[in-house]
């Protein structure tokens, strides 16, 4: 039986966009629920993005909402009518929807990060001290999410300490900035280590980090998911620490948007994970 939400259309937009696995994720859920809606990838150059948002607002584009990815997340936060508090603090939005003629926005990256850890390693948020490696765009939502889950100290370590300090200034007194040279010292006694950099992506440019200063029972996670087992995760596991790969973050961050656009809350399950892993292997 086909669901009555068949006229609903959603999107992911970025530039470039052909690498996105979001259509595969949402297509899986549409089929699972029997919804004849559509979710398409839209390549939108930066100079055309404001017009794209206006088309969304006016209804001319025919979309009920969608996802925003690189390089449009910050522009999306500025151009929509109503970004929520999460998006405003981050200065970036990744999930949009149209409501009462206005384009509204949130950011689900932090939700995706915490939901992945909740699913793979319940209790990860009982710790007090977290170390975030990297201070780029991906680090923002992670810092915000870890802070909001109750860690009393969040330490950002970055090659350029000024970038780390910008995040510390943005997210408040629990956040501390450090240069990369201080990594070993900062890790001492930490309960959570998060790599937010592209180091180790495709198995290259790995940095050899000694995880033994972490407390026994600490969790190491990497938001890189190609490969699933990054050099950092391999090293942390070999040293006896619990690890969580980054694929779940991609999958979980998609859940709130699908529910907003299509009216059903999907589950991140092994079937979806296997589908995306198979696609990754095909394009390796």
C-alpha positions as CSV (number, residue, x, y, z in Angstrom):
1,X,0.0,0.0,0.0
2,X,1.4,3.4,-1.0
3,X,1.3,6.1,1.6
4,X,-0.7,9.3,0.9
5,X,2.4,11.5,1.3
6,X,3.3,10.8,-2.4
7,X,3.3,14.4,-3.5
8,X,6.0,15.4,-1.0
9,X,9.5,16.2,-2.4
10,X,12.6,16.9,-0.4
11,X,16.3,17.5,-1.4
12,X,19.9,17.7,-0.5
13,X,21.7,20.6,-2.0
14,X,25.4,21.3,-2.1
15,X,28.2,22.0,-4.6
16,X,29.3,19.5,-5.6
17,X,26.7,17.0,-4.6
18,X,27.1,13.8,-6.6
19,X,29.1,12.2,-3.7
20,X,26.1,12.5,-1.3
21,X,24.6,9.3,0.1
22,X,21.6,11.2,1.5
23,X,19.4,10.1,-1.5
24,X,20.2,6.5,-0.8
25,X,19.4,6.9,2.9
26,X,16.1,8.7,2.4
27,X,15.1,6.5,-0.6
28,X,15.5,3.5,1.6
29,X,13.1,4.9,4.2
30,X,10.6,6.1,1.6
31,X,10.5,2.5,0.2
32,X,10.3,1.0,3.7
33,X,7.3,3.1,4.6
34,X,5.7,2.8,1.2
35,X,5.8,6.5,0.7
36,X,5.9,7.6,-3.0
37,X,7.6,10.9,-2.1
38,X,10.9,11.9,-3.7
39,X,14.3,13.0,-2.3
40,X,16.7,14.3,-4.9
41,X,20.2,15.7,-5.0
42,X,20.4,19.4,-6.2
43,X,23.7,20.9,-7.3
44,X,23.4,24.5,-6.4
45,X,26.4,26.8,-6.9
46,X,27.0,29.4,-4.2
47,X,25.9,32.3,-6.4
48,X,22.5,30.6,-6.9
49,X,21.8,29.6,-3.4
50,X,19.9,32.7,-2.3
51,X,17.6,32.1,-5.3
52,X,17.2,28.5,-4.3
53,X,16.0,29.5,-0.8
54,X,13.6,32.0,-2.3
55,X,12.2,29.3,-4.6
56,X,11.7,27.1,-1.5
57,X,10.0,29.9,0.4
58,X,7.6,30.7,-2.5
59,X,6.8,27.1,-3.2
60,X,7.9,27.4,-6.8
61,X,10.6,24.8,-6.3
62,X,7.9,22.3,-5.1
63,X,9.9,21.1,-2.1
64,X,8.6,20.7,1.5
65,X,12.2,21.0,2.7
66,X,15.6,19.4,2.5
67,X,19.1,19.1,3.7
68,X,22.0,21.5,3.1
69,X,25.6,20.5,2.9
70,X,28.9,22.0,2.0
71,X,29.4,24.9,1.1
72,X,25.9,26.2,2.0
73,X,25.4,25.5,5.8
74,X,26.4,29.0,7.0
75,X,24.5,30.8,4.2
76,X,21.4,28.7,5.0
77,X,21.4,29.9,8.6
78,X,21.5,33.5,7.4
79,X,19.0,33.2,4.6
80,X,16.1,31.3,6.2
81,X,13.3,33.0,8.1
82,X,13.6,31.2,11.3
83,X,16.7,29.3,12.4
84,X,16.2,27.6,15.8
85,X,18.5,28.1,18.8
86,X,20.8,25.3,17.9
87,X,21.4,26.6,14.4
88,X,21.8,30.2,15.6
89,X,24.5,29.3,18.1
90,X,26.3,27.2,15.5
91,X,25.8,29.7,12.8
92,X,25.0,26.9,10.4
93,X,21.9,24.9,9.4
94,X,21.7,21.5,7.6
95,X,17.9,20.8,7.8
96,X,15.2,23.1,6.3
97,X,11.5,22.9,6.1
98,X,8.7,25.2,4.9
99,X,6.0,26.0,7.4
100,X,3.3,28.8,7.1
101,X,5.1,30.3,4.1
102,X,8.4,30.6,6.0
103,X,11.6,28.6,5.7
104,X,12.7,27.2,9.1
105,X,15.9,25.6,9.9
106,X,17.8,23.5,12.5
107,X,21.1,21.6,12.6
108,X,21.0,17.9,13.2
109,X,24.7,17.1,13.1
110,X,25.0,17.2,16.9
111,X,22.0,15.0,17.2
112,X,23.5,12.5,14.7
113,X,26.7,12.5,16.7
114,X,25.1,11.8,20.1
115,X,22.5,9.3,18.7
116,X,25.3,7.3,17.2
117,X,27.2,7.1,20.5
118,X,24.0,6.4,22.4
119,X,23.3,3.4,20.1
120,X,26.8,2.0,19.9
121,X,28.1,2.8,23.4
122,X,25.4,3.7,25.9
123,X,26.7,5.6,28.9
124,X,29.4,7.5,26.9
125,X,28.1,10.7,28.3
126,X,28.7,9.9,32.0
127,X,32.3,11.2,31.6
128,X,33.5,14.6,32.7
129,X,36.4,15.5,30.3
130,X,36.2,15.3,26.5
131,X,38.9,16.0,24.0
132,X,37.9,17.3,20.5
133,X,40.7,17.0,17.9
134,X,40.3,19.7,15.3
135,X,38.5,23.0,15.1
136,X,37.1,23.2,11.6
137,X,33.4,23.4,10.6
138,X,32.7,19.8,11.6
139,X,33.9,20.5,15.1
140,X,31.3,23.1,15.9
141,X,28.3,20.8,16.2
142,X,30.4,18.2,18.1
143,X,31.6,20.7,20.7
144,X,28.0,22.0,21.2
145,X,26.6,18.5,21.5
146,X,29.2,17.3,24.0
147,X,28.8,20.4,26.1
148,X,25.0,20.0,26.1
149,X,25.2,16.4,27.2
150,X,26.8,17.5,30.4
151,X,30.6,17.2,30.1
152,X,32.2,19.6,32.6
153,X,35.3,20.2,30.5
154,X,35.6,20.1,26.7
155,X,39.1,20.6,25.4
156,X,39.7,21.5,21.7
157,X,43.1,20.7,20.3
158,X,44.0,22.2,17.0
159,X,47.1,22.9,14.9
160,X,46.1,26.5,14.8
161,X,45.2,27.4,18.4
162,X,43.4,30.6,17.3
163,X,40.8,28.4,15.5
164,X,40.3,26.4,18.7
165,X,40.0,29.6,20.7
166,X,37.2,30.9,18.4
167,X,35.2,27.8,19.3
168,X,35.9,28.2,23.0
169,X,34.7,31.8,22.8
170,X,31.6,30.7,20.9
171,X,30.5,27.9,23.2
172,X,31.3,29.2,26.6
173,X,33.3,28.7,29.8
174,X,33.4,24.9,29.8
175,X,35.4,25.0,26.5
176,X,39.2,25.3,26.4
177,X,41.6,25.7,23.5
178,X,45.0,24.1,23.1
179,X,47.7,23.8,20.4
180,X,48.4,20.4,18.9
181,X,51.6,20.1,20.8
182,X,49.7,19.8,24.0
183,X,47.6,16.9,22.9
184,X,49.2,14.2,25.1
185,X,48.9,16.3,28.2
186,X,45.3,17.4,27.4
187,X,44.3,13.7,26.9
188,X,45.3,12.7,30.4
189,X,42.3,11.7,32.3
190,X,39.8,12.2,29.5
191,X,36.7,10.0,29.1
192,X,36.0,10.8,25.4
193,X,38.2,11.5,22.4
194,X,36.6,12.7,19.1
195,X,38.4,13.2,15.8
196,X,36.7,15.9,13.8
197,X,39.4,16.4,11.3
198,X,39.8,14.7,7.9
199,X,43.0,13.0,9.1
200,X,42.8,9.3,8.2
201,X,40.2,9.8,5.5
202,X,40.7,7.2,2.8
203,X,43.3,5.8,5.2
204,X,45.8,8.5,4.4
205,X,47.7,11.3,6.2
206,X,47.3,9.5,9.5
207,X,48.7,10.9,12.8
208,X,50.0,8.4,15.3
209,X,48.3,9.2,18.5
210,X,48.9,7.4,21.8
211,X,45.6,7.0,23.5
212,X,46.9,5.5,26.8
213,X,46.6,8.8,28.7
214,X,42.8,8.4,28.5
215,X,41.0,6.9,31.5
216,X,40.3,3.2,31.4
217,X,36.9,2.8,29.8
218,X,37.2,5.9,27.6
219,X,35.5,6.0,24.2
220,X,37.3,7.0,21.0
221,X,35.2,8.0,18.0
222,X,36.0,9.4,14.6
223,X,33.5,11.3,12.4
224,X,35.4,10.1,9.3
225,X,33.6,7.1,7.9
226,X,35.7,6.3,4.8
227,X,37.2,4.0,5.8
228,X,35.0,2.7,8.6
229,X,38.1,1.7,10.6
230,X,40.3,4.7,10.4
231,X,44.0,4.6,11.6
232,X,43.0,6.3,14.8
233,X,40.2,3.8,15.6
234,X,42.6,0.9,14.8
235,X,45.2,2.3,17.2
236,X,42.7,3.0,20.0
237,X,41.1,-0.4,19.7
238,X,44.6,-2.1,19.8
239,X,45.3,-0.1,23.0
240,X,42.1,-1.5,24.6
241,X,39.6,1.4,24.2
242,X,36.0,1.3,23.1
243,X,35.6,2.7,19.6
244,X,32.7,4.1,17.6
245,X,33.0,4.7,13.8
246,X,31.5,7.7,12.1
247,X,28.9,6.1,9.8
248,X,26.2,6.2,12.4
249,X,26.5,10.0,12.7
250,X,25.6,10.3,8.9
251,X,22.7,8.0,9.3
252,X,21.2,9.4,12.5
253,X,21.4,13.0,11.5
254,X,19.0,12.2,8.7
255,X,16.2,11.0,11.0
256,X,14.7,14.3,12.2
257,X,14.5,15.7,8.6
258,X,12.7,12.7,7.2
259,X,10.2,12.9,10.0
260,X,9.6,16.6,9.4
261,X,9.1,16.2,5.6
262,X,7.3,12.9,5.4
263,X,5.6,12.5,8.7
264,X,7.1,9.2,9.8
265,X,10.1,8.7,12.1
266,X,12.5,6.2,10.6
267,X,14.9,3.9,12.4
268,X,18.6,3.5,11.8
269,X,19.0,-0.2,11.6
270,X,21.4,-2.8,10.3
271,X,19.7,-3.0,6.9
272,X,20.3,0.7,6.3
273,X,23.9,0.5,7.5
274,X,24.5,-2.5,5.3
275,X,23.1,-0.6,2.3
276,X,25.4,2.3,2.8
277,X,28.5,0.1,3.5
278,X,27.8,-1.8,0.3
279,X,27.6,1.5,-1.6
280,X,30.9,2.6,-0.1
281,X,32.5,-0.6,-1.1
282,X,31.3,-0.3,-4.7
283,X,32.8,3.2,-4.9
284,X,36.0,2.4,-3.1
